[in-house]
Amino acid sequence: MSGGYLGKFSYRTHQEFWLEAADIHIDTNDFDGTTRAHFEATFLDAHPKDQASAIRLVLGEYLVGDLDAPATRTVELRDSIEGWVLRLESSGVVVDARLAQNSSESVRLALADADKSVQEGEPLKAVDRLHTALHGYLKSVCSDAGIELKDRASLTDAFKALRSDHRAFKVAEHEKEVKRVIQGMATIVDSLNTLRNRATVAHPNEQLLEKSEAMLAVNAMRTLLEYVHSKNQST
């Protein structure tokens, strides 16, 4: 990248790139910004599998050892980026990249730990870490919106405050049905607290969640994270 330019891309080849990578149609004429900004926006909005496809195409186009390659294009960097691809293609805890990017260090670390545990086939370990990430993220969204929480507010407290006090969570369309779904999610949040405390390795518990139920808890928290992030981004 150089300024707003992006490698060898022209407007036309940038559009063709996304069609080849992920069957994503973009129109450079509709984007008010540089090719670099357009690529970043398209990438961050893409599904993880499509992000992986895009990265693979880039790695195939910009090879280590090319005559015009910068000194920073190393084998080590390529191997690291290929690791990102495997994570995106796996069943790990993949969430919107901007959520992790804009979160606190503790939330980013918890998400990374949870992702690693799921990929290693140990979702039970991920339950506690993802609970920490969800709890921390909801509290930060409340703080950013000026919503006061009591000291040591629980995950349940934070989700309840968001639903009642955050303007982004005011539902206009199909209000009755949507509120019923969200109320169901609130019940799930309450149960997740209990499971995290009594059925995971967060504490020296004797009876632990089985693998399938641990993955169910992981997926429930991932859904909540992405829902809250999406609503928060809409404000």
N, C-alpha and C positions, 0 to 999 in steps of 0.2 A: 504494500500500500504506500502511496505517496500523496499526501494531502487528501483530496477527495477522489483521487484515481484509485482504481483497483486492478492491479496487475495488467493483464493483456485484454481486459474486458472493454468492449465497446457497448453502447446501449443495446445493439442488436444481439451480440453474443451473450450479454448478460441475461436477456430474456430467454434465449435458447438454452443457456446453462440450466435454468430452473425447470424448464420443460423436460430436459433430459434427466436431470437429477431426481426430480420428484413429481413430474407432471403438474407443476405449479405454474399458473399463468400470471405473469406480471406485465404491467405496461409502464415502461420508463417515462412515457409522456405524462402519466398521471402522478408521478412522484416528484415533489418539490424538494430536491436535494441532490447530493452527489451520488455517483455510482456506489461508492463505499457505503454511504449511509443507507442506500436502497438495499444493498446486499445484506447489511447487518439487520435491518428491519425485517426483511423477508426471512432470513435465517432464524431470528428469534421467534417469529410467528409460526414457523414450520413445526410439524410433528417431529418428535425425536428420531423416528426412523428416517424421515426425509432429511433431517439435519445430518444424520450419519451418511446418507447417500451423497449429499453435497460435499461433505468433508472428503469422502473417498475420491470424488471427481477432482477436487482441488489437489489432493496429494498426487493423483495421477498426472496432473498437468504441470505441477511445480515440483520437479524432482530434485533430490539431493544430487549434487554433482553437475547440474546444468552449468554451461559456460557463463550464463548471466546470473547465476544464483548468488544471493548475498551470503556473507560469512555466517549469518545467523541461521541459515537453513541447514541444520545438521541432522545426522542420523538419529541422535538422541531426541531432538525435537520431533522428528517424524514418528519415532516409536511412541513418544508420549501422546501425540495426537491420535495415533492408531488406537491407543488405549481409550481415548475419549469415544472413538467410533464404537468400540466393543461395548462400552457402557451404555451408549445410546441405543444400541441394537439389542441389548440384553433386557431382562425383565427387572432391572434394578428400579430404584425409586427415582425415576426421571420426572422432574417437575419443570415448569416453565423456567428457562434459563434466567430470565429477568428477576424471578422471585429470589433465587439464590444470590444473584448479582447485587440486588438492592437490600439484602438482609444484613443483620448484625453478624459479627464473626461467630458467635455461639450458634446461631441458626445455621450458618453455612457449614460449620464443622459437624453439627448434628446431622444435617442432610447427607453430607459426605460419608459419615460413619454408617448411617442407615443404608445408603446405597451399596457400600462395600459389603455389609453383612448380608443383604439380600442376594447379591451376586455370588457370594460364597456359600449360598444355600443355608443361611442361618437367620431366617426372618425373625425368630424370637428376639435376637439381639437388636434387630432393627426397630422393634416396637417401642422400646424405651427411648432410643435416640430420635425416632420420628415424633414421638410424643413431645420430647423436649423442643424439637424444631417447630412443631405446630403451636405449642404453648408460647414459645418466644415470639413467633411471628404474629400471632393474634394480639399479644400484648403490645408489640411495636406498632401495629396498625391502629390500635386504640389510642396509643400515645400520640401518634402523628395526627390523629383526628381530634385531639383535645379531649378524649373521653377518659375521665379519671376512674382508676380502678383502686380497690382497697389494697392494702399491703398484703403481699403473698397471695394475690388473686389466683385462683385455680384456672385451669383450662376451661372448665364449665363457666366460670364467672366471666372470663374474657369473651367467650363466644356469645353469652347472653347479652353482654354490654354492646357488642357489635350489632347484634340483631335488633336491639331496642333503640340504640342511640346513634348509630352510624348512618348518615344520609344515603350512602350507596346501597344500603340493604332495605330501603323502602321499595317494595315491589308494586309495580303498576299493572302489568299484564298477568292474567290468571292468578290473581293474588291469593285466593282461597287455597287452590291446589298447591301452589308454590310454598305457601306458608306451612302447609301440612308436611311437605317434604323436608323443609328446614327444621320443623319441630322434631321430625324423625331423626334428623342429623344431630339435634341437640341431645336426644336420648342416647344416640351412639356415642357422642362426646362424653357423656356421663359414665357410660359403661367402659369406655376406653381408659378413663381415669382409674377405675377399679381394677381392670385387667393389668394396666401398667404397674400398679402398686402390689397386686396380689398374685399375679401369674406370669411375671417376667423376671429376668435376672437383675432388675433394678434394685431388688431387695432379696434377701436369702429365703426365697419361697421354695417350698417343697413340691407343690403341684403347679406345673408350668403349662402354658399353652402348647398345644400340639402344632406341628408345622403348618397345617392347612389353616387353622384358626389364627395363627400368628400372621400369615400372609393376608388373611381377611382383614385383620386390624390395620396392617400396613396399607392396604389398598383403600380402606375407609379414610385413613388420615391423609393419604395422598389426594384423594378426592376433595376433602375439606380444604387442604392447603390451596389447591388449584382454584377452587370455588371462591374462597376469600380473596385470593390474589386477583382473580378476574374482576370481582366486584370492586375491589379497592382501586384497580387500574382505571375503572370507568368514571371515577370522580374527577 
